[in-house]
Amino acid sequence: MRAFRSLARAMLKGFFRDKMAFFFAVIFPLMFLVLFGGIFTDQGASRSDVIQIGAVSVLDDAPKAARAALDESLDVTRSSDEQDALEQVRKGDADAVIRQDGDRLVVRYSQADQVQAATVRGTFEAIVQSANLAETGQAPRFSLTADQVEDDSLKSIQYYTPGLMGWAIASGATFGAATNLVVWRRNGLLRRLRLAPIPTRSVVLARVAVSIAIAIVQAAIFVGVGVALFGLRLTGSWPMIVPLLVCGTLAFMAIGLLAGAVARSEEAAVGIANFVVLPMAFLSGSFFPLDGAPGYVTAISKVLPLKHLNDGMLDTMVRGEGPSSAVVPMLILLGFAVVVTAVASRLFRWDD
């Protein structure tokens, strides 16, 4: 136990003294949290920029209540030059051009932004339907009430925090294990540890304990910044992120050990780790959701450990799920750690 404590203390001090390691494990991912939080916090619903040509009765003569609703979804400017207005839509400076031809409402939009195009069409279809109902004087038979399933206080930062925190933990554990293994083997420290009267398990446990401690520090910083600066609200069984972090750290340490086992230089270890972690972050939804991704992308994401770490933290921190929602991701992460560690141990070398 004394050997374990001494090794863990030395490794932890080494991490915090290594300014580059601390920067890429904590500060660099935190920069993305601050960036995304600053961009998306308190961001209102976007309005469609519409250019109105001439008189359009459904807009000009809209009742006061309807006018207020339209102002929330449309930003209307007037123009007498239809060709210039159409050119603005083609360039993306405006979302649509609207004019009225008798009883017909003509809307021109660009299909380049399909989401915005669908929004514009849906908005004006609703406007025309409301105008037709007003003309007939008949109340509609059916009505619609639409609302989000989450609490009204939910902000975008609560979706970005788990994913970016997962990426930070994956980077810290993978790069730390890979570079340390290569450096220790190159400078002969591994051989000296092997010959020293210290059990090998003490060295391994010390490295694991330090990586887990760093992951907890990373999580505390991310959650603290999210709560203090961007209004992050922890919901559900959020303390379950601690065992999730432990399992995730073990999984990504295994990847780092595999990279360090096959690499012969620190640069090669960093390159291998970067080659694995960065694409995985994109394919696991750390930076943006995968809802609209092709089927093969979502299929690949399901075999990546970071996807399961992100989903587990999202369920417990944001979606209000119970502790059981973290069980399956934890088992997958632990299984991944066992398999990859077994492969790394077969390729492990005490010296070059």
N, C-alpha and C positions, 0 to 999 in steps of 0.2 A: 504493500500500500504506500509506503514511503517513496519507493521508486516511481510509482504511478503519479503521486502528487508532484514530485519534483519534475518529472518529464512534462506533465500537463502544464505546470506553471511556466516552464521554460518555453514550451511551444506557444502558449498564449501570449507571453511577452514578445516572442519573436513575431507573431502576427501583427500586434499593434505597433511594433517598431518598424515593420516593413510598410512604409508609406504607400507604395504602389499596390501591395496586396490589400491594404485597408481601403484604398481609393476604389479599386475595381470590385471589391466585395460589398462595400457599403455605400460610398459616396456616389459612384457612377449610377447604380440602379436607383438611388434616391433622387438623383437629378431627373429621371424620367417620371417619378411619382410627382415631384413638384411641377414639372412641365405639364403633365396631363391634368393634374389637379388645377393648375392655373388656367388651362384652356377650357376645361369642361365644367368647373364648379360654377353653380348658379347660372348655367347657360340656359336661356329660355328656348322655347320652341321656335324654330326657324320659320320665317315668313317667305312666301313666294313673291319675287319681284315681278310685277305685272305692269305692262305698258298699255294704257287704254287709249284707243283711237276714236275720237269723237264721242258722241253720247251713247251710253249703254244704260238702258233704263233699269235693268235688274240690279245694277250697282248704284246708279244715281238716285233712284227712287226707293231704295231699300229702307224699310222701317228702322227706327232708331236702335231697337234691340238687335235686329239683324245686322245693322251697320257696325255695331260694336263687335259682333262675332266675326264679321268679315275683316275688320281692322286687325284682329289677332292672327289671321292666317294669310292676309294679302297686304303687300306694300304696293299701292297703285300709284303710278305716275301717268300724267296725260301727255299726249303728243299728237301732232297733226300729220307727222311724216311716217306713214306706215312702213315704207321701205327701210328707213333708218331704224325703226323699231325692230323690224325683222332681222336686220343685220346685227343688232345688239343681242338678240336671242341666239343667233348663230355663233357669235363670239363668246357666249356665256355671260354677258354683262346683264342680261335679264332672263327671266324664266319663261315668260309667255307674253304674247300680244293678244289683246282682246278687242273685238269690235262687234257692233250689232248691225245685222243686215235684215231689216224688217223684223220679223218675229224669230229670226235665227241668230243665235249667239255663235260667233266664229272665234275659236281659240287656236292660236298657232304656238307651238312649243318645240323645243329641241329634244330629240331622243338620245342625245349624247349622255345626259344624266338621267338614267331611267327611273331612279327613285324620285327625283324632282318632277319628272314628266308625269309619273303616276299620281303624285300629290296634286299637281295642277289639274289634271283631268278629273280626279275625284272631287276636288273642291268645286269646280265649275259644274259638274254633274249634279252635285248637291244644291248649288245655287239655282240651276234651271228647274230642278224638281220642286224646290220650295216656291219658286215663282209660279210654276204651273198650279200647284196646290192653292196658292193665294188667289189665282184667277178663277178657279172653279168654286172656291168657297167651301169645299168639302174637306173635312178633317181627315187625315190619313187613318187607316184602320190599325196599322201597326206603328209602334214607336221603338226607338232604340236608346238604350242607356249603356254607355261604354265607360269603363274605368280600368285603371291599372290594378294588378293584383298586389303590388307592393304598397308599402306605406307611402303616404304623400311626401314624407321627409327624405325618401331615398334619393341619393345623389349619385352622379356618375363615378365619383371617387371611390364609392364602395365596390364598384365592379373592377376598377383598375388596380386597387390596392392589393387584393389577393394574387392577381396574376403577376404584377411586378415584384411583389415580395417573393413569390415562388421562383421567379427568374433570378433574383438576387441570391437566394439560398442555393439554387442549383449552381450558379456561377462560383460562389464562394467555396462550396464543398468540392466541386470538380477541380477547379484551378488549384485550390490549396493542396489537395491530395496528390495531384499530378506533379506539380512543381516541386513540392517537398520531397517526394520519392526520388525524382531525378537528381535534385541537388544533393540530397543525403547520399545517394549512391555514388555520385561523381566525386564528392569530397571525402569519401571513405567513412562517413558517419554511420552508415548502415552496417558496415563490417565491424566497426568498433562497438556498436550496440549489440551486435550478435555475439561478440566475444566477451562483452561485459557481463558481470554477474547480475543481470537484470532479466527477468522472464520476458520472452517475446510478447506474451499477452499484455504485459504492462505497457510496452511501447504502443501496441495496437490500441488498447483501451484509452491511453492518454491522448492519442491522435483523434480517436472518435469523440472523446469527451470535449476536447478543444473545439472540434468542428461543430458539435451540437451547441456548445456555449456561444460560439460566433453566430450560429443561426438564430439563437434566441435573442442575442443582441440586435441582429439585423431586424428581426420581427418587432422588437420593442421600439426601435427607431422608426420603422415604417408606420406602425400603428400610432405612435406618439405624434409624428408629423401629420399623419392623416387626420387624427382627432383634433389636434391643436390648430392647424392651419386651414383645413378644408372641410371640417364638419363631418368627418367619418363617424358613423354610428355602428357600434358592434351589436349584433343581434344574435339571437339563438344561442347555441352552445359554442360560443366563440373560444372558450378555453381549450377546446379540442384541437385548436391549431398547434398547441404545444406537442402532443404526440404525433401529429401530422408532420411537424417540422423535424422531429427526431427520425421518423421513418424516411422522409424525403432526404435528409442529410445522409443517411446510410446508403440510400440508393445512388445519390450523386457522388458520394465518396467512392463507391464501387467503380463508377465510370472513371473517376480521376485515377484510381489505382490501376485500372486497365490502361489508361493513356500513359501513365508513368512507367508501367511495366514494359511497354513496347517502344517508348521514346528513348533516344540516347542523348538528348540534350534538352535543356530547359525550354529553348525556343520551340523544339519539336513537340514537347509536352503541351505547351500553351497553344500551339497551332491545332493539335488534335482535340484538345478540350474545347477550344473555340469553335472548331468545325462541328462538334457535337451539340454544344449547348445553345449557340445562337440560332441555328435553324430550328432546333427543338422549341425554343421560345416562341418563334413565329407559328410553328405548327401546333402548338399547345394552347394558343389563345392568350398568351401573356400580354401582348400588345393590342390585339383587337379580337373580337369574337369571331368564331368560325361558322356562324349561322348560315352565311351565304356561300361557303366554300364548296368546291366540288366533292362528290362522294368519296373519291379516292383520298382526298386530303383528310377528311374526318376519319376515314378508316385507318390511315397512318397514325393520326393523333392518338387513337385509342390504345396503341401499343407503346406510347411514350410515357415515361414516368412523370414528367412535368405536367402533362395533361391531367393525370389523376391527382397530383398534389394541388394543382390549381382548382380543380373541381371540388376537392374535399374542403379546401379553405373557403371557397365561394359558398358552399352549402352551409358551413358552420358560421361564417362571418356575416353573410349577406342574406341568404335565403331563409334563415331562421329554422333550418333543419335540426333535428335532434342529434345526440352523440352517435347514434347508429349510422348516420350518413357518412361518418369518417372511417367506419370499419373497413369497408371494401377498398377504398383508396389506400389505407394503411397496409392491408394485406398484399395488395398488388405491389406497392413500393418495397415492402420487405421481401417478397418473392423475387422481384427484380434485383434487389441488392444481393441476395444469396446466389443467384445464377451468375451475375456478372463478377462477383467476388471470386467464385469458384474458377471462372475463366482466367481472371487476373492472377490468381495464385499459381496457375499452371505456367504462366508466362513470367512470373516474378523472378528477378535476379538480384542477388545481394551486391554484386559489383559488375562493372562493365566487362 
